[in-house]
């Protein structure tokens, strides 16, 4: 029917053009032509299909619809495509972005409410908690934490390159995708191996070199050495006691090789006949108490009794000023049913607080014996009068901690004085005190920097 109408239109257009050699058609003739062209042959008429309806139940209708849906064409799934680095990188870019942003929001929210619930989420506490993990666990944890960050960062650089209209060909897109994967793995491994590891890469070291920490260690160590020296010079005791007291040395800066890890205690004492320290001192400034307990157990359990006393000091922070001291000891006990030796680790029944929540001293003393400072195999021979008492008053520890906090506050409030002097250097082959032009320039720059720094500082009169 449409074809017939088009043909008629062409014919009429042809007749509508002026033809001087043909006569004009009459209205009746033109109408006859239109009726003839629009007529549809009987064979072209559409056929009529009669349908019938049937009433069915809702259950049968649902079943029929489900069976019809099974025969409908299905859209293609990911499984029919060959894996491509392009869509893998696209998906991972969105996933890592969501993971990073979600993790940051959760952590910062928890950090804000941590003081309310008593959580320890400060950097020093997290680092100290991680320090107690095995080396493999630490490396794996840091690698997993770094991988989303590095991948999202490198892939973001890739997108910035695309924004410049570069590397847009299919081959280039695939090449840059694999480059992002390689850079992400390498940089994550580098971050996991770099931060908080010593040069050998075999341990994580956490040192809190603050004044309260250092003053407490110095006071406790000094008092132990003083009393050991007094025992060594006491003529009322036996020669064996005096010689063993003199044979104990302080090892302030030392690294202990333990199975699977290394440790650098805050201080330690070692008998000259021992291959490892007998007494280890650890002060936890911000670490959780569980970390202190894990370190003590590691010292005692992995050295086969060579380290047999661990003194742990916990300094609380925040609203409380409390501080306490704990002692762990190890000893060999009767062989078990299999005949093997068993090492027993015992903690003193009561944790001894030497400063209360208000920062006031608590009565009492830390009690050690000479047998704690000699090798475990020889300690059994020191009993009664042959085992002198070493007693450190809690008041001494409290005063050392207070002095350290006072020094720490002074250091924090200290403002360097202005450089209102000139520097004159005289070499060994010079006979005058004149400065060179470069020396003068260095001093002038230092004075200018100091003036700028002092201009940014607040007025000291407003500092409480």
Secondary structure as UniProt FT lines:
FT   HELIX           2..16
FT   TURN            20..21
FT   HELIX           27..38
FT   HELIX           42..44
FT   HELIX           58..70
FT   HELIX           78..80
FT   HELIX           85..117
FT   HELIX           123..131
FT   HELIX           135..163
FT   TURN            164..165
FT   HELIX           170..194
FT   TURN            195..196
FT   TURN            199..200
FT   HELIX           211..232
FT   TURN            235..236
FT   HELIX           239..246
FT   STRAND          248..250
FT   STRAND          256..258
FT   TURN            259..260
FT   STRAND          261..263
FT   STRAND          267..271
FT   TURN            272..273
FT   STRAND          279..284
FT   HELIX           289..301
FT   TURN            302..305
FT   STRAND          309..315
FT   TURN            318..319
FT   STRAND          323..333
FT   TURN            337..338
FT   STRAND          342..347
FT   STRAND          352..355
FT   TURN            357..358
FT   STRAND          365..369
FT   HELIX           370..373
FT   HELIX           376..379
FT   TURN            380..381
FT   HELIX           384..386
FT   STRAND          389..393
FT   HELIX           394..413
FT   TURN            428..429
FT   HELIX           437..456
FT   HELIX           460..462
//
